[in-house]
Amino acid sequence: MKKTINYRLSETEKQTLKTKKVSQKLLQDYAPDEIAALLDASAQRSRELNALNIFQSIPSLGINFAEELIGQGYYSLDQLKGKSALELYNAFERHCGAWADPCVEDSYRLLVHYIEHKDESKRWWDFTAERKAYRKEFGFPADRPAKPWHELPQYQK
């Protein structure tokens, strides 16, 4: 059974699908060029929607993580191949300018594991003990941002 993918479609995109009698669930079965034609979307928007599908297809990785990857310029698993979880996680924290919740590091560990092994049995929390052991032994990089993610303006209410 396929995982339900969240595309965070605009109201216009939702209406277009409704008019064409296409369920959001079915978007995962379309190629990027077909999505572009179906939604009258730009090539960039189609690329984003395809990436959301690819990244969320990995068990236990959701829309926020997928959007974080896209925000860093990743649109495919091939772009991430050969990178370590630590390299990706540290780059993510530098990109955000804040340290992230520990589960984000676990998610990067899952992502790399999935790319290397295509193992769908693992979830992000399966990497918590590995992360804790690594951080206990090696700590964090000296250039790690000092501010926590929850103090960023977008999380202040």
C-alpha positions in Angstrom: 0.0 0.0 0.0 1.4 3.4 -1.0 1.8 6.1 1.6 -0.4 9.2 1.3 1.7 12.1 0.1 1.0 15.6 1.2 1.6 18.1 -1.6 0.4 21.3 0.1 -1.4 22.3 -3.0 -2.7 25.8 -3.5 -6.4 26.3 -3.6 -6.1 26.9 -7.4 -4.2 23.6 -7.8 -6.9 21.8 -5.7 -9.6 23.3 -7.8 -7.9 22.3 -11.1 -7.7 18.7 -9.9 -11.3 18.8 -8.9 -12.3 20.2 -12.2 -10.3 17.4 -14.0 -11.7 14.8 -11.6 -8.3 13.7 -10.4 -7.7 12.8 -6.8 -4.6 14.2 -5.0 -3.8 10.6 -4.1 -3.3 9.8 -7.8 -0.6 12.5 -8.3 2.0 10.1 -7.1 1.4 8.0 -10.2 2.1 10.9 -12.6 5.5 11.9 -14.1 6.7 15.4 -13.5 5.8 16.6 -17.1 2.3 15.0 -16.7 1.8 16.9 -13.4 2.9 20.1 -15.0 0.3 19.6 -17.8 -2.4 18.5 -15.4 -2.0 21.5 -13.1 -0.8 23.9 -15.7 2.1 24.3 -13.4 5.6 25.7 -14.1 8.5 23.3 -14.5 9.8 24.4 -11.1 6.5 23.7 -9.4 6.2 20.3 -11.1 9.8 19.5 -10.0 8.8 20.4 -6.4 5.7 18.3 -6.4 7.7 15.3 -7.8 10.4 15.8 -5.1 7.7 15.9 -2.4 6.5 12.6 -3.7 9.9 11.0 -3.8 11.0 12.2 -0.3 7.7 11.4 1.4 7.7 7.9 -0.1 10.5 7.0 2.3 8.8 5.5 5.4 8.3 8.0 8.3 9.6 11.0 6.4 6.9 13.7 6.1 6.1 16.9 4.3 8.3 19.2 6.6 11.4 17.1 6.1 10.7 16.9 2.3 10.3 20.7 2.1 13.5 21.1 4.1 15.4 19.1 1.5 13.8 21.0 -1.4 14.7 24.3 0.4 18.3 23.2 0.3 18.1 22.5 -3.5 17.6 18.7 -3.4 15.0 17.3 -5.8 16.0 13.6 -6.1 17.7 10.8 -4.2 20.5 10.8 -6.8 21.5 14.3 -5.7 21.9 13.0 -2.1 23.7 9.7 -3.0 27.2 9.5 -1.5 26.6 12.1 1.2 26.7 11.2 4.9 23.9 11.8 7.3 26.2 14.0 9.4 27.2 16.0 6.3 23.6 16.6 5.4 22.5 17.4 8.9 25.3 19.8 9.6 24.6 21.5 6.3 20.9 21.7 7.2 21.7 23.4 10.5 24.0 25.9 8.8 21.3 26.6 6.2 18.7 27.3 8.9 21.1 29.2 11.1 19.9 27.3 14.1 20.3 23.8 15.6 17.6 21.4 14.9 15.6 19.0 17.0 17.5 15.7 17.4 14.8 13.8 15.5 15.8 15.7 12.4 19.3 14.2 12.6 17.6 10.8 13.0 15.7 11.5 9.9 18.8 12.3 7.9 20.3 9.0 9.2 17.2 7.2 7.9 17.4 9.0 4.6 21.0 8.0 4.0 20.3 4.4 5.1 17.3 4.2 2.7 19.4 5.6 -0.2 22.1 3.1 0.4 20.0 0.0 1.2 16.4 0.7 -0.1 15.4 -0.7 3.3 11.7 0.2 3.9 11.6 -1.5 7.3 13.4 1.3 9.2 11.8 4.4 10.6 13.6 7.6 11.8 13.4 6.6 15.5 15.4 3.4 14.7 18.4 5.7 14.5 18.0 7.5 17.8 20.4 5.2 19.7 23.0 5.4 17.0 22.8 9.3 17.0 23.0 9.4 20.8 26.1 7.1 20.9 27.7 9.2 18.1 27.0 12.5 19.8 28.2 11.2 23.2 31.5 10.2 21.7 32.1 13.1 19.2 29.8 15.9 20.2 28.8 18.6 17.7 30.9 20.7 15.3 32.5 23.8 16.7 30.7 25.9 14.1 27.2 24.6 15.0 24.7 27.4 15.3 24.1 28.6 18.8 20.4 29.3 18.5 17.8 26.5 18.7 15.3 26.1 15.9 12.3 27.0 18.1 13.7 30.5 18.6 13.6 31.3 14.9 11.0 33.9 13.9 8.8 31.5 12.0 8.3 29.5 15.2 7.5 32.4 17.4 3.8 33.1 18.1 
